[in-house]
Amino acid sequence: MSDQAERVLGYPVKRWLSEPTFWKDHLHPDDREWVVPFCERATGDKRDHDFEYRMIAADGRIVWLRDLVTEMVEGGRATQLRGVMVDITDRKHAETALREQAGLLDLTHDTVFVRDMTDVITYWNRAAEEFYGWTAREAVGRVSHHLTQTIFPAPIEHIQAELLRAGRWEGELVHTKADGTPAVVASRWSLQRDERGQPLAILETNNDITTRKQAEAKLRESEQRYRYVFDATGVSIWEEDFSEVKLAIDELRSRGVGDVR
């Protein structure tokens, strides 16, 4: 047992070593019921295990921990456990805050989802379900850019660098829905950091602008078609401002001149 355990939880290392049930006794009551059987089964099966749970610190705080445990097996039997204990309290608090915000995000008509720093979706709001066609259960855990087959306006590395530098990014993306329909969206990304300033998650909000982009494309096509017609026929086209002529005519009529031709 390293001194790190004492720094994280506040208990002297000698207590960990001298009290056989110290770890179990200081588990959070709500986690003790499943953590102990889980570890016993993993050890009995000679399996490495990775799990997250809570302990009560010496000052009464609740500390979230992640344990990564390796089984040392010799002669077909587990002879030793080696593990790493990581304090993930800050991450858990941030995740809780995101879940609290999720209730509000379900009220908006904009499609909103949250992804971690590896682009895996962790939250998918109701508007996203309706627009894209995937339920939250189907979307969460998927890499967002793979799920929606995203077409970016620039190399993704450049976009990610801008996001990390400025904390936000905006641009137009092309997504593909669950039914195969393409959609153009105005996308806004906001970077969330943890209490230590480390990148934690990305909030992505998308507005459907497919109809607008189609109308703009048709307008450009129409303008190009008429330009081709004018250029091909050799007709002379000009513009003239008749506003001053009209003012002069109106002035003459106000003076009683009846026939102005």
C-alpha positions as CSV (number, residue, x, y, z in Angstrom):
1,M,0.0,0.0,0.0
2,S,1.5,3.3,-1.1
3,D,1.3,6.7,0.6
4,Q,-1.1,7.9,-2.1
5,A,-3.9,6.1,-0.3
6,E,-3.3,8.2,2.8
7,R,-3.3,11.4,0.7
8,V,-6.5,10.5,-1.0
9,L,-8.5,9.2,2.0
10,G,-6.6,10.5,5.0
11,Y,-6.1,7.2,6.8
12,P,-2.6,6.2,7.8
13,V,-1.1,3.4,5.7
14,K,-0.5,1.3,8.8
15,R,-4.3,1.0,9.3
16,W,-4.7,-0.4,5.8
17,L,-2.0,-3.0,6.6
18,S,-2.9,-3.9,10.2
19,E,-6.7,-4.1,10.0
20,P,-7.8,-7.1,7.8
21,T,-11.2,-5.6,7.0
22,F,-10.2,-2.0,6.8
23,W,-11.0,-1.6,3.1
24,K,-14.4,-3.3,3.4
25,D,-15.3,-1.4,6.5
26,H,-14.8,2.0,4.9
27,L,-16.7,1.3,1.7
28,H,-19.7,3.5,1.1
29,P,-22.7,1.5,2.5
30,D,-24.6,1.7,-0.8
31,D,-21.6,0.2,-2.6
32,R,-20.5,-2.4,-0.1
33,E,-23.3,-4.8,-1.0
34,W,-22.1,-5.2,-4.6
35,V,-18.4,-4.3,-4.5
36,V,-17.3,-7.1,-2.1
37,P,-19.1,-9.9,-3.9
38,F,-17.8,-8.5,-7.3
39,C,-14.2,-8.6,-6.1
40,E,-14.6,-12.1,-4.5
41,R,-16.0,-13.5,-7.8
42,A,-13.3,-11.9,-9.9
43,T,-10.6,-13.2,-7.6
44,G,-12.2,-16.7,-7.6
45,D,-12.3,-16.6,-11.4
46,K,-8.7,-15.4,-11.6
47,R,-9.9,-12.4,-13.6
48,D,-8.3,-8.9,-13.8
49,H,-11.0,-6.3,-12.8
50,D,-11.7,-2.6,-13.3
51,F,-14.4,-1.0,-11.2
52,E,-15.6,2.3,-9.7
53,Y,-16.9,2.8,-6.2
54,R,-17.1,5.1,-3.2
55,M,-15.3,5.1,0.1
56,I,-15.7,7.3,3.2
57,A,-12.6,9.4,3.9
58,A,-11.2,10.1,7.4
59,D,-12.9,13.6,7.3
60,G,-16.3,12.2,6.3
61,R,-16.0,13.1,2.6
62,I,-17.3,10.7,0.0
63,V,-14.4,9.8,-2.4
64,W,-15.0,8.2,-5.8
65,L,-12.3,5.7,-6.7
66,R,-11.4,3.6,-9.7
67,D,-9.5,0.4,-9.0
68,L,-7.6,-1.5,-11.7
69,V,-6.6,-4.9,-10.3
70,T,-4.4,-7.5,-11.8
71,E,-4.4,-11.1,-10.7
72,M,-1.0,-12.7,-10.3
73,V,-1.5,-16.4,-11.0
74,E,1.0,-19.2,-10.4
75,G,0.4,-22.9,-10.8
76,G,-3.3,-22.2,-11.7
77,R,-4.0,-20.3,-8.5
78,A,-4.1,-16.6,-7.6
79,T,-1.2,-15.8,-5.4
80,Q,-1.2,-12.0,-5.3
81,L,-3.3,-9.0,-6.3
82,R,-1.7,-5.9,-7.7
83,G,-3.8,-2.8,-8.1
84,V,-3.9,0.9,-8.9
85,M,-6.4,3.1,-7.0
86,V,-7.3,6.4,-8.8
87,D,-9.2,9.3,-7.3
88,I,-12.0,10.1,-9.8
89,T,-14.1,12.3,-7.5
90,D,-13.8,15.4,-9.8
91,R,-14.9,13.5,-12.8
92,K,-17.9,12.0,-11.0
93,H,-18.9,15.5,-9.8
94,A,-18.7,16.8,-13.4
95,E,-20.7,13.9,-14.7
96,T,-23.4,14.5,-12.0
97,A,-23.6,18.2,-13.1
98,L,-24.0,17.1,-16.7
99,R,-26.8,14.8,-15.8
100,E,-28.6,17.6,-13.9
101,Q,-28.3,19.8,-17.0
102,A,-29.6,17.0,-19.1
103,G,-33.1,17.5,-17.8
104,L,-33.1,21.0,-19.1
105,L,-31.6,19.9,-22.4
106,D,-34.5,17.6,-23.0
107,L,-36.8,20.6,-23.0
108,T,-35.1,22.3,-26.0
109,H,-36.1,21.6,-29.6
110,D,-32.4,21.7,-30.7
111,T,-30.6,18.4,-31.1
112,V,-28.1,18.2,-28.2
113,F,-25.6,15.5,-27.3
114,V,-22.6,15.2,-25.1
115,R,-19.5,13.2,-25.9
116,D,-16.3,12.5,-24.0
117,M,-12.8,13.4,-25.3
118,T,-12.7,10.3,-27.4
119,D,-15.9,11.4,-29.1
120,V,-18.0,8.6,-27.5
121,I,-21.6,9.8,-26.9
122,T,-22.5,9.9,-23.2
123,Y,-25.8,11.8,-23.5
124,W,-28.4,12.1,-26.3
125,N,-31.5,14.3,-25.9
126,R,-35.0,13.7,-27.0
127,A,-34.7,16.2,-29.9
128,A,-31.7,14.2,-31.2
129,E,-33.8,11.0,-31.0
130,E,-36.5,12.6,-33.1
131,F,-34.2,14.2,-35.6
132,Y,-31.6,11.5,-36.2
133,G,-33.8,8.5,-35.6
134,W,-31.6,6.7,-33.0
135,T,-32.8,6.3,-29.5
136,A,-30.6,7.4,-26.6
137,R,-29.9,3.7,-25.8
138,E,-28.8,3.2,-29.4
139,A,-26.6,6.3,-29.6
140,V,-24.9,6.3,-26.2
141,G,-21.6,4.5,-26.3
142,R,-21.1,5.1,-30.0
143,V,-18.5,7.4,-31.5
144,S,-20.6,10.3,-32.7
145,H,-18.7,11.0,-36.0
146,H,-19.0,7.3,-37.0
147,L,-22.7,7.1,-36.0
148,T,-23.7,10.1,-38.1
149,Q,-21.1,9.6,-40.8
150,T,-20.0,13.2,-40.3
151,I,-18.6,15.2,-43.2
152,F,-16.4,18.1,-41.8
153,P,-15.6,21.4,-43.5
154,A,-12.0,21.1,-42.5
155,P,-9.6,18.4,-41.2
156,I,-11.0,17.1,-37.8
157,E,-7.5,17.7,-36.3
158,H,-7.8,21.4,-37.0
159,I,-11.3,21.6,-35.6
160,Q,-10.2,19.8,-32.4
161,A,-7.2,22.2,-32.0
162,E,-9.5,25.2,-32.3
163,L,-11.9,23.7,-29.8
164,L,-9.1,23.1,-27.3
165,R,-7.7,26.6,-27.8
166,A,-10.9,28.7,-27.8
167,G,-13.2,26.4,-25.8
168,R,-15.8,26.4,-28.6
169,W,-16.2,25.8,-32.3
170,E,-19.0,26.6,-34.8
171,G,-19.5,25.4,-38.4
172,E,-21.6,23.5,-40.8
173,L,-21.6,19.7,-40.9
174,V,-23.2,17.1,-43.0
175,H,-24.8,14.2,-41.0
176,T,-26.5,11.0,-42.1
177,K,-29.7,10.0,-40.2
178,A,-30.6,6.5,-39.2
179,D,-32.8,6.1,-42.4
180,G,-29.9,7.2,-44.6
181,T,-31.1,10.7,-45.2
182,P,-28.4,13.4,-45.3
183,A,-28.9,16.5,-43.3
184,V,-26.9,19.8,-43.1
185,V,-26.6,21.2,-39.6
186,A,-25.3,24.4,-38.1
187,S,-23.2,22.9,-35.3
188,R,-21.9,24.5,-32.1
189,W,-19.4,22.7,-29.9
190,S,-18.6,23.8,-26.3
191,L,-15.8,22.3,-24.3
192,Q,-16.3,21.5,-20.6
193,R,-13.3,21.3,-18.3
194,D,-13.0,19.7,-14.9
195,E,-12.0,21.6,-11.7
196,R,-8.3,21.3,-12.6
197,G,-8.9,22.7,-16.1
198,Q,-8.5,19.4,-17.9
199,P,-10.8,18.8,-20.9
200,L,-13.7,16.6,-19.8
201,A,-16.5,16.6,-22.3
202,I,-17.9,18.3,-25.4
203,L,-21.5,19.6,-25.6
204,E,-22.7,19.6,-29.3
205,T,-25.8,21.5,-30.4
206,N,-27.1,21.1,-34.0
207,N,-29.7,23.0,-35.9
208,D,-31.2,21.6,-39.1
209,I,-30.5,24.0,-42.0
210,T,-31.0,21.4,-44.8
211,T,-34.0,23.3,-46.3
212,R,-32.2,26.6,-46.3
213,K,-29.1,25.1,-48.0
214,Q,-31.3,23.4,-50.6
215,A,-33.0,26.8,-51.3
216,E,-29.7,28.5,-51.6
217,A,-28.4,25.8,-54.0
218,K,-31.5,26.2,-56.2
219,L,-31.1,30.0,-56.3
220,R,-27.5,29.7,-57.4
221,E,-28.5,27.2,-60.0
222,S,-31.3,29.5,-61.3
223,E,-28.9,32.5,-61.5
224,Q,-26.3,30.4,-63.4
225,R,-29.0,29.2,-65.8
226,Y,-30.3,32.7,-66.6
227,R,-26.7,34.0,-66.9
228,Y,-26.0,31.3,-69.4
229,V,-29.2,32.2,-71.4
230,F,-28.3,35.9,-71.5
231,D,-24.7,35.2,-72.5
232,A,-25.8,32.8,-75.2
233,T,-28.5,35.0,-76.9
234,G,-26.4,38.1,-77.2
235,V,-29.2,40.2,-75.8
236,S,-28.1,43.5,-74.4
237,I,-29.2,43.9,-70.7
238,W,-28.9,47.2,-68.8
239,E,-30.4,48.9,-65.8
240,E,-31.6,52.5,-65.4
241,D,-32.9,54.5,-62.5
242,F,-36.1,56.3,-63.4
243,S,-36.7,57.7,-60.0
244,E,-35.5,61.2,-61.0
245,V,-37.8,61.2,-64.1
246,K,-40.7,60.2,-62.0
247,L,-40.0,63.1,-59.6
248,A,-39.9,65.6,-62.5
249,I,-43.3,64.3,-63.9
250,D,-44.9,64.5,-60.5
251,E,-43.6,68.1,-60.2
252,L,-45.1,69.1,-63.6
253,R,-48.5,67.5,-62.7
254,S,-48.5,69.4,-59.4
255,R,-48.2,72.6,-61.5
256,G,-51.3,71.7,-63.6
257,V,-49.6,70.2,-66.6
258,G,-52.0,67.5,-67.6
259,D,-50.4,65.7,-70.5
260,V,-46.8,64.7,-69.7
261,R,-45.5,62.4,-72.4
